[in-house]
Amino acid sequence: RWDLSYGVGFQVQTGNPTSNCPNTPPAGSTSTEPCGTNGRTGASGLVQFDLSRINLGGRDQSITLRTAYGSLEQLASVAFTSPHIFNSPNFDFSVSGGYTNSQDVTTYAASRLEATVRLTQRPSKPNTLIYFFTYRRVVVDADSVQLPPNEIPLVSEPVRVGGPGFTWVRDTRRPSPLDATGGTYTSTSEFVTDNIFESEANFNRLDITNASYYAFGKRKFVLARSTRFGYERSFGEDQYRYIPLPERLYAGGAQSLRGFAINSAGPRDSLTGFPVGGAGAFVNSTELRLPNPMLPYFGNALGFVLFHDAGNVFNNSSDIWPSAIRIKQPHSYTCTAAAFLTVAQQEQVTRSSSTNRTGLCDFNDFSHTVGLGARYHTPIGPIRFDVGYNLNPPVYPVLVTYGNSNATNSSDLNCYPNPNATQCWGQAAHFNFFFSIGQAF
């Protein structure tokens, strides 16, 4: 009647978010922690412990306590599940609630208190339909926010988000989702939050992912591709139109654009240079997975892949298609030239957005990354190491700094001598690497 499971996981990567970089360091602090806009190379571990009570009351029902503790995420949740509701093998019902504290972007840490009612339908073997209604209270830690001082009170205000949603998943990957050589995977998720549900933010989010896998040749080459399109749009009265930081779209990292650190693609704050997410996202990844050669010590367990990632995150979803033909950041001199590196210049609003105002520095282009990866195949799935080279990493202004987070002598920044103001600019890294478990998609 009791089921216990536990596990340990980790990732090693460039641009790892740093969890101890406050914007108000203690007085007299001499910390040299590298808390810059691009994060730091490091490891993030996670320990998970789940406890389930099954066959509640002699019925096919269960209640599960799930906990996880890691350097970048801590969570605890409880879920009640009643499968085969309506006396049908195709329907499951669940109620869950829990608390999560995480930092999966260098800009801020956030906590979430959430409750969800979910009905799952399986009309056929490859298809799953999920209908849900969720409430969550999202809070950004004010001491962790790497944005200008005048913006911190707004972005750190607790926000209640609630509304209905729908997810459709079609999965025909074979022989295993962790290491597919054929089939397709499609996921479509739609979520609407509105003040008629007592939400404090009004927006609609659509997120679509499609992946396909093709094996060819006598030696079984595999061509794999994945495309993601994300869209957000706010609506209603002005007081409800601001999309909170944790609810925005992000991209970058081991399962996304591998030319960026985790969730660091797209728009950055016009004064601090930290990623702020957007309301549009497009990611296209293509991999050629080569046949495993016979090697000393490894046998045929080690394989290699060539990959190309393209896309970005955008302030508005309408920016995606015009940006598809751009391979360079437009007007990049407005992000780096001394004449433009003033607060007055960079605070200009060139276009409005429901996430953040589009400033003088423009991030509307498609980033392109090429790279090489290695896969060591194990019974639980491949262990993966990817190295990506970003052909066109963005540049961005840095005019506001906090303590050691972006000291003007940092190797990450290029600064002009100015005794009266900070005039610096930075650039995302060309090289990024990721070490984790499972294929990229």
KAZIHU-V566465 format. One record per helix or strand of 3 or more residues. SS is the DSSP state (2 for helix, 1 for strand). FROM is the first residue (numbers start at 0). LEN is the number of residues. If there is no record, write none. Layout:
ss/from/len
SS/FROM/LEN
SS/FROM/LEN
This chain:
ss/from/len
1/1/15
1/39/15
2/55/3
1/60/10
1/72/11
2/84/3
1/90/12
1/109/12
1/126/14
2/141/3
2/148/7
1/158/13
1/181/12
2/194/3
1/202/14
1/220/14
2/237/3
2/244/3
1/279/10
1/301/13
2/318/5
2/332/4
2/337/3
2/342/4
1/366/12
1/380/10
1/394/4
1/412/3
1/423/4
1/430/7
